[in-house]
Amino acid sequence: MTEAEIESLKQKISTLRLEHHDLDAAICRMEESRVFEDEQLHRLKKKKLFLKDQITQLERRLGPTTHH
């Protein structure tokens, strides 16, 4: 894997982590406010899990010592 590919993967991971964090915050706010539809909350939680899976897959591609 080239340095450019490694940097691209790291940038993608960073972007996904930010989106994952934002979703987590939104889910927490929804649960605290109690103003939400179960279906909407379920979709957000499902997307959050999907993002976490993508992050994990990309980190595996980088190898054990090159991520974070």
C-alpha positions as CSV (number, residue, x, y, z in Angstrom):
1,M,0.0,0.0,0.0
2,T,1.4,3.4,-1.0
3,E,1.7,6.4,1.4
4,A,-1.1,8.1,-0.6
5,E,-3.4,5.1,-0.1
6,I,-2.6,5.0,3.6
7,E,-3.3,8.7,4.0
8,S,-6.5,8.4,2.0
9,L,-7.7,5.5,4.3
10,K,-6.8,7.5,7.4
11,Q,-8.7,10.5,6.1
12,K,-11.7,8.3,5.4
13,I,-11.5,6.8,8.9
14,S,-11.4,10.2,10.4
15,T,-14.4,11.4,8.4
16,L,-16.4,8.2,9.4
17,R,-15.4,8.7,13.1
18,L,-16.7,12.2,13.1
19,E,-20.0,11.2,11.5
20,H,-20.2,8.3,14.0
21,H,-19.6,10.7,16.9
22,D,-22.2,13.2,15.5
23,L,-24.8,10.4,15.2
24,D,-24.1,9.2,18.8
25,A,-24.6,12.8,20.1
26,A,-27.9,13.1,18.1
27,I,-29.1,9.7,19.4
28,C,-28.3,10.8,23.0
29,R,-30.2,14.1,22.6
30,M,-33.2,12.3,21.1
31,E,-33.3,9.7,24.0
32,E,-32.9,12.5,26.6
33,S,-35.7,14.6,25.1
34,R,-38.1,11.7,24.6
35,V,-39.3,13.5,21.5
36,F,-38.7,10.9,18.7
37,E,-40.2,8.1,16.8
38,D,-38.9,4.6,17.5
39,E,-38.4,4.0,13.8
40,Q,-36.3,7.2,13.4
41,L,-34.2,6.3,16.4
42,H,-33.7,2.7,15.1
43,R,-32.6,4.0,11.7
44,L,-30.0,6.3,13.4
45,K,-28.7,3.5,15.6
46,K,-28.5,1.2,12.6
47,K,-26.5,3.8,10.6
48,K,-24.2,4.4,13.6
49,L,-23.5,0.6,13.7
50,F,-22.9,0.6,9.9
51,L,-20.3,3.4,10.3
52,K,-18.6,1.6,13.1
53,D,-18.3,-1.5,10.9
54,Q,-16.8,0.6,8.1
55,I,-14.3,2.1,10.4
56,T,-13.2,-1.3,11.6
57,Q,-12.9,-2.7,8.1
58,L,-10.7,0.3,7.0
59,E,-8.5,0.0,10.1
60,R,-7.9,-3.6,9.3
61,R,-6.8,-2.7,5.8
62,L,-4.2,-0.3,7.4
63,G,-2.8,-3.0,9.6
64,P,-2.3,-3.3,13.3
65,T,0.2,-0.5,13.8
66,T,-0.7,2.2,11.3
67,H,-4.2,3.3,12.4
68,H,-5.2,5.9,15.0
